[in-house]
Amino acid sequence: MSKSLKALIAVGLVAIVAACSSGTQEEIVIVEPTPLEAEPVSGKF
């Protein structure tokens, strides 16, 4: 392969890696659901 083709491929790979790494990363927030409490059962009704 010619030197110019190798250089072009190298520049392309660097550009792809830079574009992927500099992208805004989404912040993952895990929200735990509140525990469900069973209501007390009374025999009045």
ZADO-1210 file (C-alpha; in nm, 4 decimals, padded with zeros to 6 digits):
<atoms>
<atom x="00.0000" y="00.0000" z="00.0000" code="MET" pos="1"/>
<atom x="00.1213" y="00.3486" z="-00.0695" code="SER" pos="2"/>
<atom x="00.2217" y="00.5829" z="00.2084" code="LYS" pos="3"/>
<atom x="-00.0564" y="00.8264" z="00.1263" code="SER" pos="4"/>
<atom x="-00.3215" y="00.5534" z="00.1512" code="LEU" pos="5"/>
<atom x="-00.1846" y="00.4382" z="00.4877" code="LYS" pos="6"/>
<atom x="-00.1834" y="00.7983" z="00.6096" code="ALA" pos="7"/>
<atom x="-00.5403" y="00.8493" z="00.4908" code="LEU" pos="8"/>
<atom x="-00.6571" y="00.5336" z="00.6715" code="ILE" pos="9"/>
<atom x="-00.4721" y="00.6379" z="00.9883" code="ALA" pos="10"/>
<atom x="-00.6292" y="00.9848" z="00.9839" code="VAL" pos="11"/>
<atom x="-00.9716" y="00.8303" z="00.9264" code="GLY" pos="12"/>
<atom x="-00.9325" y="00.5929" z="01.2196" code="LEU" pos="13"/>
<atom x="-00.8164" y="00.8749" z="01.4465" code="VAL" pos="14"/>
<atom x="-01.1152" y="01.0860" z="01.3402" code="ALA" pos="15"/>
<atom x="-01.3579" y="00.8003" z="01.4086" code="ILE" pos="16"/>
<atom x="-01.2100" y="00.7305" z="01.7521" code="VAL" pos="17"/>
<atom x="-01.2122" y="01.1008" z="01.8403" code="ALA" pos="18"/>
<atom x="-01.5745" y="01.1371" z="01.7304" code="ALA" pos="19"/>
<atom x="-01.6844" y="00.8353" z="01.9340" code="CYS" pos="20"/>
<atom x="-01.4988" y="00.9310" z="02.2503" code="SER" pos="21"/>
<atom x="-01.5899" y="01.3001" z="02.2503" code="SER" pos="22"/>
<atom x="-01.9627" y="01.2400" z="02.2149" code="GLY" pos="23"/>
<atom x="-02.1807" y="01.3454" z="02.5026" code="THR" pos="24"/>
<atom x="-02.2269" y="01.0478" z="02.7263" code="GLN" pos="25"/>
<atom x="-02.5697" y="01.0061" z="02.8754" code="GLU" pos="26"/>
<atom x="-02.5758" y="01.0005" z="03.2524" code="GLU" pos="27"/>
<atom x="-02.7506" y="00.6882" z="03.3713" code="ILE" pos="28"/>
<atom x="-02.9652" y="00.7439" z="03.6792" code="VAL" pos="29"/>
<atom x="-03.1166" y="00.4404" z="03.8458" code="ILE" pos="30"/>
<atom x="-03.4304" y="00.5233" z="04.0408" code="VAL" pos="31"/>
<atom x="-03.5420" y="00.2582" z="04.2847" code="GLU" pos="32"/>
<atom x="-03.9196" y="00.2329" z="04.3144" code="PRO" pos="33"/>
<atom x="-04.0650" y="00.2988" z="04.6559" code="THR" pos="34"/>
<atom x="-04.1562" y="-00.0235" z="04.8321" code="PRO" pos="35"/>
<atom x="-04.5268" y="-00.0950" z="04.8326" code="LEU" pos="36"/>
<atom x="-04.6691" y="-00.1385" z="05.1785" code="GLU" pos="37"/>
<atom x="-04.9749" y="-00.3558" z="05.2254" code="ALA" pos="38"/>
<atom x="-05.2582" y="-00.1752" z="05.3938" code="GLU" pos="39"/>
<atom x="-05.3706" y="-00.3266" z="05.7219" code="PRO" pos="40"/>
<atom x="-05.6821" y="-00.5364" z="05.6815" code="VAL" pos="41"/>
<atom x="-05.9566" y="-00.4757" z="05.9319" code="SER" pos="42"/>
<atom x="-06.2765" y="-00.6738" z="05.9731" code="GLY" pos="43"/>
<atom x="-06.4952" y="-00.3655" z="06.0128" code="LYS" pos="44"/>
<atom x="-06.6203" y="-00.3615" z="05.6544" code="PHE" pos="45"/>
</atoms>
